[in-house]
Amino acid sequence: MKVPPEMSGVVRIAFVGNELQFCTDSALVAEAATFVFRHHLSPPVDDPSQTVDVVADGDGFRFVANGQVVAIAMNLAELPVTLMQVGQQRLIFKETTHAMLHAAVLVKDGCGLLLPAVAGSGKTTLTAWLLGHGYGLLSDELAAVGQGDVIDGLTRPLNIKPGSRLLVDGFDWLGGALARSRLSSGVTLVPWDRHRAEKLLAAAIVCPCYEANAAFSVERLSHGLCAKALMGSLLNARNLPKHGLAFANRFAGARPGYRIRYSNLADVTAWLEQQEFANSSLSQA
């Protein structure tokens, strides 16, 4: 990907009012940051709220914020994933007005779907599957819930783990994106051009749980269990009133929550098609 000339030394990203600038004298860093955050690029400013200097150090790169090394990429192959991790962490850790959730955000026919999950639950693989079944992508990783429970998503490449790569290779709709993917720290980063930029309200909360050879099952979550699932995915709880409990209780009480266990992705699609989420009054922001 060609780096815009004005971003050759500074790459600025902005998300829900937060901004971060990566400053570097390396065209490789600027190009990798542009690849990772291209849907959230903004013109550089003189006084950004946060700056991370990325310094080439032999074959690797040091990430320095406020004079402290916050991360190291040991080589060029590790650079994209490290940029993604540092960028997300810096966008999250000072945020006080939005609840930042480790969750995918998808939309179909105006219906917002929030998929909060812990690492290893199969969230990104399910997201990649749903992209071929009528769903648009806001994010596979980070959802920001703001005033009025309006959701925005940090759109970045899909992070396909090694155990899912063979399965995802069979998703025909990802063919062009896979051809432009990059392997970084064992993770395949798959860019998705047809992202959805609109903000929306979630009509439902679905907590995915992939289990090999499991029969498909659905658990309708009580208000308390749904709030607990949200708390388990809340990344900036310490910055929110009552450590996020007020948000989780309100958000869980306003829409249905489910936990699905599955081994066959087609079972998830079939179940979703039977739901009436799209008819919910919550489906439009």
C-alpha positions as CSV (number, residue, x, y, z in Angstrom):
1,M,0.0,0.0,0.0
2,K,1.4,3.4,-0.9
3,V,1.9,5.8,2.0
4,P,0.4,9.3,1.5
5,P,3.3,11.8,1.4
6,E,1.9,13.8,4.3
7,M,2.0,10.7,6.5
8,S,5.6,9.6,5.7
9,G,6.7,10.6,9.2
10,V,3.5,10.9,11.2
11,V,0.5,8.6,11.1
12,R,-2.5,9.8,13.1
13,I,-5.5,7.8,14.0
14,A,-8.7,8.9,15.5
15,F,-11.5,6.9,17.1
16,V,-14.5,8.2,19.1
17,G,-12.8,11.4,20.1
18,N,-9.5,9.8,20.9
19,E,-6.4,10.5,18.8
20,L,-3.0,9.0,18.6
21,Q,0.0,9.8,16.5
22,F,2.7,7.4,15.6
23,C,5.9,9.4,14.8
24,T,8.7,7.7,12.9
25,D,11.5,8.3,10.4
26,S,10.9,4.8,8.9
27,A,8.7,4.5,5.8
28,L,8.2,0.8,6.7
29,V,6.5,1.9,10.0
30,A,4.3,4.5,8.3
31,E,3.2,2.0,5.6
32,A,2.4,-0.7,8.2
33,A,0.4,1.8,10.4
34,T,-1.5,2.9,7.3
35,F,-2.3,-0.7,6.5
36,V,-3.6,-1.5,10.0
37,F,-5.5,1.7,10.7
38,R,-6.4,3.0,7.2
39,H,-10.1,3.3,8.0
40,H,-9.3,5.7,10.9
41,L,-6.5,7.8,9.5
42,S,-6.7,11.6,10.1
43,P,-4.4,14.5,9.1
44,P,-1.5,15.0,11.6
45,V,-2.0,17.8,14.2
46,D,0.5,19.9,16.1
47,D,-0.7,18.9,19.6
48,P,-2.2,15.4,19.6
49,S,-3.5,14.0,22.8
50,Q,-1.1,11.0,22.6
51,T,2.1,10.4,20.7
52,V,4.1,7.2,20.3
53,D,7.5,7.3,18.7
54,V,8.4,4.2,16.8
55,V,12.2,4.0,16.5
56,A,14.1,1.5,14.3
57,D,16.6,-0.5,16.4
58,G,18.6,-2.9,14.3
59,D,16.2,-5.3,12.8
60,G,13.4,-4.4,15.3
61,F,11.5,-1.4,16.5
62,R,11.0,0.3,19.8
63,F,7.7,2.0,20.8
64,V,8.3,4.9,23.1
65,A,5.6,7.0,24.9
66,N,6.4,9.7,27.4
67,G,10.0,8.6,27.4
68,Q,9.2,5.0,28.3
69,V,9.5,1.9,26.1
70,V,5.9,0.5,25.9
71,A,6.5,-2.2,23.3
72,I,9.1,-3.8,21.1
73,A,8.7,-5.4,17.7
74,M,11.6,-7.8,17.3
75,N,11.5,-7.7,13.5
76,L,9.6,-6.3,10.6
77,A,7.2,-9.3,10.6
78,E,6.1,-8.4,14.1
79,L,5.5,-4.8,13.3
80,P,1.9,-4.8,12.1
81,V,0.6,-6.7,15.1
82,T,2.6,-4.6,17.5
83,L,1.3,-1.4,15.9
84,M,-2.3,-2.8,16.2
85,Q,-1.8,-3.7,19.9
86,V,-0.2,-0.5,20.9
87,G,-2.7,1.6,19.0
88,Q,-5.7,-0.1,20.6
89,Q,-4.2,0.0,24.1
90,R,-3.5,3.8,23.8
91,L,-7.0,4.5,22.4
92,I,-8.6,2.6,25.3
93,F,-6.6,3.3,28.4
94,K,-7.6,7.0,29.0
95,E,-11.2,6.7,27.6
96,T,-13.8,7.8,30.2
97,T,-16.9,8.6,28.1
98,H,-17.3,5.4,26.1
99,A,-17.5,1.8,27.3
100,M,-14.7,0.0,25.4
101,L,-15.6,-3.7,24.8
102,H,-13.6,-6.6,23.4
103,A,-16.3,-7.4,20.9
104,A,-17.2,-7.6,17.3
105,V,-19.8,-5.3,15.8
106,L,-21.8,-6.3,12.8
107,V,-24.9,-4.9,11.0
108,K,-27.5,-6.4,8.7
109,D,-30.5,-4.6,7.3
110,G,-30.0,-1.9,9.9
111,C,-29.8,-4.4,12.7
112,G,-26.8,-4.1,15.0
113,L,-25.3,-7.2,16.5
114,L,-22.8,-7.1,19.3
115,L,-20.5,-10.1,19.9
116,P,-18.6,-9.7,23.2
117,A,-16.2,-12.5,23.8
118,V,-13.0,-13.5,25.5
119,A,-9.9,-14.4,23.5
120,G,-10.1,-17.8,21.9
121,S,-13.9,-18.0,21.7
122,G,-13.9,-17.9,17.9
123,K,-15.3,-14.4,17.6
124,T,-13.2,-13.3,14.6
125,T,-13.7,-16.6,12.7
126,L,-17.5,-16.2,13.2
127,T,-17.2,-12.6,12.1
128,A,-15.4,-13.6,8.9
129,W,-18.1,-16.2,8.2
130,L,-20.9,-13.7,8.7
131,L,-19.3,-11.3,6.3
132,G,-20.3,-13.7,3.6
133,H,-23.9,-14.0,4.8
134,G,-25.2,-10.5,4.5
135,Y,-23.5,-8.8,7.4
136,G,-21.5,-5.6,7.3
137,L,-18.4,-5.1,9.5
138,L,-17.7,-2.3,12.0
139,S,-15.2,-4.2,14.0
140,D,-14.0,-7.7,14.9
141,E,-12.3,-6.6,18.0
142,L,-13.2,-3.2,19.6
143,A,-16.6,-1.7,20.2
144,A,-17.1,1.7,21.8
145,V,-20.5,2.3,23.4
146,G,-21.2,6.0,23.9
147,Q,-24.1,8.3,24.9
148,G,-27.5,6.8,24.2
149,D,-25.8,3.4,23.8
150,V,-24.8,4.2,20.3
151,I,-22.0,1.9,19.1
152,D,-19.0,2.5,17.0
153,G,-16.4,0.0,16.0
154,L,-12.6,0.2,15.4
155,T,-12.3,-1.2,11.9
156,R,-8.9,-2.9,11.3
157,P,-7.8,-6.1,9.5
158,L,-9.4,-9.3,10.7
159,N,-7.0,-11.2,13.0
160,I,-7.1,-14.8,11.8
161,K,-5.3,-17.1,14.2
162,P,-3.3,-20.1,12.9
163,G,-6.0,-22.6,14.0
164,S,-8.6,-20.8,11.9
165,R,-6.6,-20.1,8.8
166,L,-7.4,-23.3,6.9
167,L,-11.2,-22.9,7.6
168,V,-11.1,-19.2,6.6
169,D,-9.2,-20.1,3.4
170,G,-12.5,-21.7,2.3
171,F,-14.5,-18.5,2.6
172,D,-14.8,-17.5,-1.1
173,W,-15.9,-14.0,-0.3
174,L,-12.5,-13.4,1.4
175,G,-10.5,-14.4,-1.6
176,G,-9.4,-10.9,-2.7
177,A,-8.8,-9.8,0.9
178,L,-6.8,-12.9,1.7
179,A,-4.6,-12.2,-1.3
180,R,-3.7,-8.9,0.3
181,S,-3.3,-10.2,3.8
182,R,-0.1,-10.1,5.8
183,L,1.3,-12.6,8.3
184,S,2.5,-11.0,11.5
185,S,3.5,-12.9,14.6
186,G,1.6,-16.0,13.3
187,V,-1.6,-14.0,12.8
188,T,-3.0,-13.5,9.3
189,L,-4.2,-9.9,9.0
190,V,-7.0,-9.7,6.4
191,P,-8.0,-6.2,5.2
192,W,-11.7,-5.7,4.6
193,D,-12.7,-2.9,2.2
194,R,-16.4,-3.1,2.5
195,H,-16.6,-1.9,6.1
196,R,-19.6,0.0,7.5
197,A,-18.9,3.5,8.8
198,E,-22.2,4.2,10.4
199,K,-22.8,4.2,14.1
200,L,-25.8,2.2,15.4
201,L,-27.7,0.7,18.3
202,A,-27.3,-3.0,19.1
203,A,-30.6,-5.0,18.8
204,A,-29.0,-8.0,20.5
205,I,-26.0,-9.2,22.4
206,V,-24.7,-12.6,21.3
207,C,-21.8,-14.2,23.2
208,P,-20.1,-16.8,20.9
209,C,-18.4,-19.9,22.2
210,Y,-16.8,-22.3,19.7
211,E,-16.4,-25.9,20.9
212,A,-15.1,-28.6,18.7
213,N,-17.8,-31.2,18.0
214,A,-20.3,-29.4,20.1
215,A,-24.0,-29.6,19.2
216,F,-25.5,-26.2,18.6
217,S,-27.2,-24.7,21.7
218,V,-28.5,-21.4,22.7
219,E,-28.9,-20.0,26.2
220,R,-31.1,-16.9,26.7
221,L,-29.1,-14.9,29.3
222,S,-30.7,-13.4,32.3
223,H,-30.1,-9.7,32.9
224,G,-27.5,-10.5,35.5
225,L,-25.6,-13.1,33.3
226,C,-25.7,-10.7,30.3
227,A,-24.3,-7.9,32.5
228,K,-21.6,-10.3,33.7
229,A,-20.6,-11.2,30.2
230,L,-20.3,-7.5,29.3
231,M,-18.2,-6.9,32.3
232,G,-15.9,-9.7,31.3
233,S,-15.3,-7.9,28.0
234,L,-15.1,-4.4,29.3
235,L,-11.6,-3.0,28.7
236,N,-11.7,0.4,30.5
237,A,-13.9,-0.5,33.5
238,R,-11.6,1.4,35.9
239,N,-12.3,4.6,34.0
240,L,-16.1,4.4,34.2
241,P,-18.6,5.1,37.0
242,K,-18.9,2.2,39.4
243,H,-16.2,0.5,37.4
244,G,-18.5,-0.1,34.5
245,L,-21.3,-1.8,36.5
246,A,-23.8,1.0,35.8
247,F,-23.1,0.7,32.0
248,A,-23.3,-3.1,32.0
249,N,-26.6,-3.2,33.9
250,R,-28.2,-0.6,31.7
251,F,-27.0,-2.0,28.4
252,A,-27.9,-5.6,29.3
253,G,-31.4,-4.6,30.5
254,A,-32.3,-2.9,27.2
255,R,-31.8,-5.7,24.7
256,P,-31.8,-9.6,24.6
257,G,-28.7,-11.4,25.4
258,Y,-27.7,-15.0,24.3
259,R,-24.8,-17.4,24.7
260,I,-24.4,-19.7,21.7
261,R,-22.2,-22.9,21.6
262,Y,-21.4,-24.3,18.2
263,S,-19.0,-26.2,16.1
264,N,-20.7,-25.6,12.8
265,L,-20.8,-22.0,11.6
266,A,-23.8,-22.7,9.4
267,D,-25.8,-23.5,12.5
268,V,-25.2,-19.9,13.8
269,T,-26.3,-18.4,10.5
270,A,-29.5,-20.5,10.5
271,W,-30.3,-19.5,14.0
272,L,-29.7,-15.8,13.4
273,E,-32.0,-15.9,10.3
274,Q,-34.8,-17.1,12.6
275,Q,-34.5,-14.2,15.0
276,E,-36.5,-10.9,14.7
277,F,-33.6,-8.6,15.7
278,A,-34.1,-6.5,12.5
279,N,-37.6,-5.7,13.6
280,S,-36.4,-4.3,17.0
281,S,-37.0,-0.6,17.6
282,L,-33.4,-0.6,18.8
283,S,-32.0,-1.4,15.4
284,Q,-31.5,2.2,14.2
285,A,-29.4,4.9,15.9
